[in-house]
Amino acid sequence: MVFEHEIPKGSRLYFGKLAKAKRELENLVCNILYKNGFEEILTPNFSYSQHQAIANERKLIKFSDEENEQISLRADSTLDVVRIITKRLGRTTNQKKWFYIQPIFSYPSKEEYQIGCEYIEHNNISDILNLTADILKALKIEPIMQISNIIVPKLVSKELNIDIEIFKQADISKLLDLKVDWLEKLLRVQDIKSLEEAIKFVPNSIKSELEKLLEKALEVDYNNIIIAPLYYGSLKYYNDIYYRVIKDNLVLCRGGMYEAEGISSLGFALYTDNLLKIIEG
């Protein structure tokens, strides 16, 4: 039996102190983004293209529109923002820097608020990494910022003729079983110094992407950085250097470089509910 006052499992309710904390967090981040030249956009809750962003389509909440075309509740904002700006609003604005505050939804009834931004037609990832660092400093927290390059595991997979699924599943034991010295050095990389050392031993086919990862990590003004060259994330559109921010087993932010509609762009999403858990302690 479902009572009238119940809310679906996974949905969100904010009131009193928590609602106030959520609004203060959003306002703080908004002000930082406005100062950095971003403008706000709110996209529709319904989308035709979510399957292009989410690796596991079973997480999508899907149904049909009046023309019997399949649509989904928004499970990710990035690709929709880029398409709306470049295709629908392209002739009415030259603005390339956008942010949004809105929920995403996943099956069966999970609702998560995000504060995200997209920097369209821009490819210097250190700009977004440092913007994320500025927000974390303003929030007076210093969680781990893990920086990776999705091209690296793809190149390693090709070099060793192994299935990319090993990296997607983070099956470290299978990688260690290969007993490849340079691969073991990559697995031990955690910081700038160990990455510099590993680069000396890797095959030439992988070296340039690791050097790019090193270069961008050195440009970030943040103390708590971890380098994870073999990490393989779950979002389908990141295609180069990307990152996540983690504390107490909670992902607070994801961001990186991607290509949409033939345009190279970058951005991030802060996960409001997880941030509130850390800030409110």
Steps between C-alpha positions, in 0.01 A plus 500: 500500500625850411387781727419847369788661687768259372750597231664252260825343616795691353315830458599817687329715760662818636358707786617727778874496570584267211306708247682811625840325470416386147405852394815649657719245321332572167531875548870477590582291192277718277689812602836338419373387160351844421834663589669261255273605214241219508128553441215279619289259296223261609436213261181290463451206735420288193756407235527301179876437525583371849610161366800678345623614842428205729695176458236284673170578328312295759552794736285722277135568581346465153157553349345624173389842380177573309668391173610174663866613497700379799600764755667480841505699817827694510777275636784731396507866395818539297402393149158664519659834599745487208232403249257768616765771490656403167188385313198677647651824634809522279384800300376694801806483729880496480529398864719190547503464880183364662398359837189327632345398831254216449433137592580187303290185519582129476303176522296415695444829689837653586526879497829692536561874486798632307679830455675470167671706235601458137771699322417455132774513233777501759760230560733614779393262777717673761257796489214280623723312744604829658141628503400184688791554740384860562150376587636238742717763669200732531309216665798453738542133418794314345382163365705289258511618140575195284625587150505244218526469123253257342723462194769329711309179589384478138860518378617250762221264395615525140870470586448182705211364292271471802128570541413859596236352734783419743548874552128575507460244778820616675621138513850569636576132562472418129739783417751384760477145365647626172830566681591798282751722680398834349129421557568427867673838525190667353279318748708645784476859376332730753669837469711725278830339602389139437346601165825664394684179589253271319520706179867397467405133457177492297487421126516798264139437394384603849762756600351814340160459669665450838713809441183697421345375824812607690504843337139576592534366855794737552279795398245437778526714815373245749676300770307173523550351152523132407602389151318187375618436142317166461161603642209449257181693586137420424386803297510434126599844372828579681774436245821647645613634838228484763469497876288434803499640854457250784468503878382229740398273210277774360550642150464877535579600142575359155638694206714484193549544128250374244379545145136569414356599164856498365603766754770455764378625838545440870305526821414352837209409725502548878272257685305720736371234740843342552658842551239582764586179686867604514438866581233435763715219643 
